[in-house]
Amino acid sequence: MDLKGRRALVTGGGIRVGRIIAHTLMREGAHVAIHYRGSEHGARQTAIEGETMGSRVALLQADLSDVSAARGLAGRAAEALGGLEVLVNSAAIMERGTVSEATPDDWDRTMNLNLRGAFFVAQGAAAAMKDGGAIVNIADLAAFERWASYAVHCISKAGVVVMTELMAKTWAPKIRVNAVAPGAVLLPDDWDDKTRQHLADTTPLKRLGSARDVADAVLYLLQSDYLTGETLVVDGGRRLR
């Protein structure tokens, strides 16, 4: 898919990886609806950058843990941009908690955004993609590993991988659906330098990744017209350790 002139929705586009993905799509000539929940400042800064590159930009605020907001977001994006061909589901949270410690509130908070929210945003996007399109869901290396201290997060991201495969099978050939599973890229702000260095040292490529690595993988999946149902792991080789 050539992204020039395409209409795209990026969830979580005001912060961290989502912001870099939105910027990358606009650099490629796409018009972008940037979704945010609380990161309005980052979303507006990204919009200003996009407009200087000639992109048409819309800002859409929504709490995607609210299923009605998730269902309606793609329709709002299509209305704002005059159509929709691309969705990148990036909005997510990552909270600490073991299987023994997790509460119903912990479960709902993570699942309602990371999995249920992504599912219904994609469902709405598929309905809005009248002439076909492409979806990329942001999963996580946690989908393939068992991080005991982030139990519910692992479960939610494993669900994103299965969801991606089911959507790809259901919506083919009109809509392609793939996922990116980042490894140690943008770490939580409260992780100390020792932990960060340990992660770099135990990664075969001996460094942490960047948001740009994830955005480049998203771009590859959007532009590769013979790929669907795949999850591209971008982890510097951590699964090999």
C-alpha positions as CSV (number, residue, x, y, z in Angstrom):
1,M,0.0,0.0,0.0
2,D,1.3,3.4,-1.0
3,L,0.4,5.6,2.0
4,K,0.4,8.9,0.1
5,G,-3.1,10.4,0.5
6,R,-4.4,7.5,2.6
7,R,-6.5,8.2,5.6
8,A,-5.3,6.6,8.8
9,L,-6.3,6.3,12.5
10,V,-3.6,5.8,15.2
11,T,-4.9,5.1,18.7
12,G,-2.7,6.3,21.5
13,G,-1.1,8.7,19.0
14,G,-0.3,11.5,21.5
15,I,2.4,9.7,23.4
16,R,5.4,7.3,23.2
17,V,5.3,4.7,20.4
18,G,1.9,5.8,19.1
19,R,3.2,9.4,18.6
20,I,6.2,8.2,16.5
21,I,3.9,5.9,14.4
22,A,1.6,8.8,13.7
23,H,4.5,11.0,12.7
24,T,5.9,8.2,10.5
25,L,2.6,7.8,8.6
26,M,2.3,11.6,8.1
27,R,5.9,11.6,6.8
28,E,4.8,9.1,4.2
29,G,2.0,11.4,3.0
30,A,-0.9,9.9,5.0
31,H,-3.7,12.0,6.5
32,V,-4.0,11.0,10.2
33,A,-6.6,11.0,12.9
34,I,-4.7,11.0,16.1
35,H,-6.6,9.5,19.0
36,Y,-5.6,10.3,22.6
37,R,-7.2,9.9,26.0
38,G,-5.2,12.2,28.3
39,S,-2.2,13.2,26.3
40,E,-3.7,16.2,24.5
41,H,-0.5,18.2,24.5
42,G,1.5,15.4,22.8
43,A,-1.3,14.9,20.3
44,R,-1.5,18.6,19.4
45,Q,2.3,18.7,18.9
46,T,2.2,15.7,16.6
47,A,-0.7,17.4,14.7
48,I,1.3,20.6,14.2
49,E,4.3,18.5,12.9
50,G,2.0,16.7,10.5
51,E,0.4,19.8,9.2
52,T,3.9,21.3,8.4
53,M,4.5,18.2,6.3
54,G,1.2,18.8,4.4
55,S,-0.9,16.2,6.1
56,R,-4.5,16.7,7.1
57,V,-4.8,15.9,10.8
58,A,-7.8,15.3,13.1
59,L,-7.6,15.0,16.9
60,L,-10.0,12.6,18.5
61,Q,-10.3,12.2,22.3
62,A,-11.8,9.0,23.7
63,D,-11.5,6.6,26.6
64,L,-11.2,3.2,24.7
65,S,-12.0,1.2,27.8
66,D,-15.5,2.5,27.2
67,V,-16.8,0.0,24.6
68,S,-19.1,2.5,22.9
69,A,-16.3,5.0,22.5
70,A,-14.1,2.2,21.0
71,R,-16.8,1.1,18.6
72,G,-17.4,4.6,17.4
73,L,-13.8,5.9,17.1
74,A,-13.2,4.7,13.5
75,G,-16.4,6.2,12.3
76,R,-15.4,9.5,13.8
77,A,-12.0,9.3,12.1
78,A,-13.6,8.5,8.7
79,E,-16.0,11.4,9.1
80,A,-13.1,13.8,9.9
81,L,-10.9,12.6,7.1
82,G,-13.4,11.7,4.5
83,G,-12.7,8.0,4.7
84,L,-10.4,5.4,6.2
85,E,-7.9,2.9,4.8
86,V,-5.5,2.4,7.7
87,L,-5.8,1.6,11.4
88,V,-2.9,1.3,13.9
89,N,-4.1,0.1,17.3
90,S,-1.4,1.4,19.6
91,A,-3.2,2.5,22.8
92,A,-2.4,0.2,25.7
93,I,-1.3,0.1,29.4
94,M,1.3,-2.1,31.1
95,E,0.7,-2.6,34.8
96,R,2.6,-4.8,37.2
97,G,0.9,-7.7,39.0
98,T,1.3,-11.4,39.4
99,V,-1.4,-14.1,38.9
100,S,-1.8,-14.3,42.6
101,E,-2.1,-10.6,43.2
102,A,-4.3,-9.5,40.3
103,T,-7.7,-8.1,41.3
104,P,-10.9,-8.0,39.1
105,D,-10.2,-4.2,38.8
106,D,-6.7,-4.9,37.6
107,W,-8.0,-7.4,35.0
108,D,-10.7,-5.1,33.7
109,R,-8.5,-2.1,33.5
110,T,-5.9,-3.9,31.3
111,M,-8.3,-6.1,29.3
112,N,-10.8,-3.4,28.6
113,L,-8.1,-1.2,26.9
114,N,-5.5,-3.6,25.6
115,L,-7.8,-6.2,24.2
116,R,-11.5,-5.3,24.2
117,G,-10.8,-1.7,23.2
118,A,-8.5,-2.8,20.3
119,F,-11.0,-5.3,19.2
120,F,-13.9,-2.9,18.9
121,V,-11.8,-0.1,17.3
122,A,-10.8,-2.6,14.6
123,Q,-14.3,-3.8,14.2
124,G,-15.4,-0.3,13.6
125,A,-12.5,0.4,11.3
126,A,-13.3,-2.7,9.1
127,A,-16.9,-1.3,8.7
128,A,-15.5,2.1,7.7
129,M,-13.0,0.7,5.2
130,K,-15.4,0.7,2.2
131,D,-12.8,0.0,-0.4
132,G,-10.5,-2.1,1.8
133,G,-7.5,-1.3,3.9
134,A,-4.9,-2.5,6.4
135,I,-4.8,-2.8,10.1
136,V,-1.7,-3.2,12.4
137,N,-2.2,-4.1,16.0
138,I,0.6,-3.4,18.5
139,A,1.1,-6.6,20.5
140,D,4.1,-7.2,22.7
141,L,6.9,-9.7,23.2
142,A,4.9,-10.5,26.4
143,A,2.5,-12.3,24.1
144,F,5.1,-15.0,23.6
145,E,6.8,-15.0,27.1
146,R,5.6,-15.5,30.6
147,W,6.5,-12.4,32.6
148,A,5.3,-13.4,36.1
149,S,5.3,-9.8,37.3
150,Y,3.0,-8.6,34.4
151,A,0.6,-11.5,34.2
152,V,-2.5,-9.7,33.0
153,H,-0.5,-7.7,30.5
154,C,0.9,-10.9,29.0
155,I,-2.6,-12.4,28.7
156,S,-4.0,-9.3,27.1
157,K,-1.2,-9.2,24.5
158,A,-1.4,-12.9,23.7
159,G,-5.1,-12.1,23.0
160,V,-4.0,-9.4,20.6
161,V,-2.0,-11.9,18.6
162,V,-4.9,-14.3,18.3
163,M,-7.3,-11.5,17.5
164,T,-5.0,-10.4,14.7
165,E,-5.0,-13.9,13.1
166,L,-8.8,-14.2,13.4
167,M,-9.4,-10.8,11.9
168,A,-7.0,-11.4,9.0
169,K,-8.8,-14.7,8.2
170,T,-12.3,-13.1,8.5
171,W,-11.7,-9.9,6.6
172,A,-9.4,-11.2,3.8
173,P,-9.0,-10.4,1.0
174,K,-10.5,-6.9,1.5
175,I,-8.6,-5.9,4.6
176,R,-5.1,-7.1,5.7
177,V,-4.5,-7.4,9.4
178,N,-1.1,-7.8,11.0
179,A,0.7,-7.1,14.3
180,V,4.0,-5.9,15.6
181,A,5.3,-7.3,18.9
182,P,8.0,-5.0,20.3
183,G,10.5,-6.2,22.9
184,A,12.5,-3.8,25.1
185,V,11.8,-0.6,23.3
186,L,10.3,2.3,25.4
187,L,10.5,1.0,28.9
188,P,8.3,2.2,31.8
189,D,9.4,5.6,33.1
190,D,9.9,4.2,36.6
191,W,12.4,1.5,35.6
192,D,15.9,2.4,36.9
193,D,19.2,2.5,34.9
194,K,20.4,-0.9,36.3
195,T,17.3,-2.6,35.0
196,R,17.6,-0.9,31.6
197,Q,21.2,-1.9,31.3
198,H,20.4,-5.5,32.3
199,L,17.8,-5.6,29.5
200,A,20.3,-4.3,27.0
201,D,23.0,-6.7,28.1
202,T,20.7,-9.7,27.8
203,T,19.5,-8.8,24.4
204,P,21.5,-10.5,21.6
205,L,21.9,-7.1,19.7
206,K,23.2,-5.6,23.0
207,R,21.0,-2.6,23.0
208,L,17.4,-1.4,23.7
209,G,15.2,-0.7,20.8
210,S,13.5,2.6,19.9
211,A,10.0,3.7,19.0
212,R,11.4,4.3,15.5
213,D,12.1,0.5,15.2
214,V,8.5,-0.2,15.9
215,A,7.2,2.5,13.6
216,D,9.4,1.1,10.8
217,A,7.9,-2.3,11.3
218,V,4.4,-0.9,11.2
219,L,5.3,0.9,7.9
220,Y,6.7,-2.4,6.5
221,L,3.5,-4.3,7.3
222,L,1.3,-1.5,5.8
223,Q,3.3,-1.4,2.6
224,S,3.7,-5.2,2.1
225,D,0.5,-6.2,0.2
226,Y,1.1,-9.9,0.4
227,L,1.3,-10.1,4.2
228,T,-1.7,-10.8,6.5
229,G,-2.2,-12.6,9.8
230,E,1.4,-12.2,10.8
231,T,3.0,-10.9,14.0
232,L,6.4,-9.3,13.4
233,V,8.5,-9.5,16.5
234,V,10.9,-6.5,16.9
235,D,13.0,-7.4,19.9
236,G,16.7,-7.4,19.1
237,G,16.7,-11.1,19.4
238,R,15.5,-11.4,23.0
239,R,13.4,-14.5,22.2
240,L,16.6,-16.3,21.4
241,R,18.3,-15.7,24.8
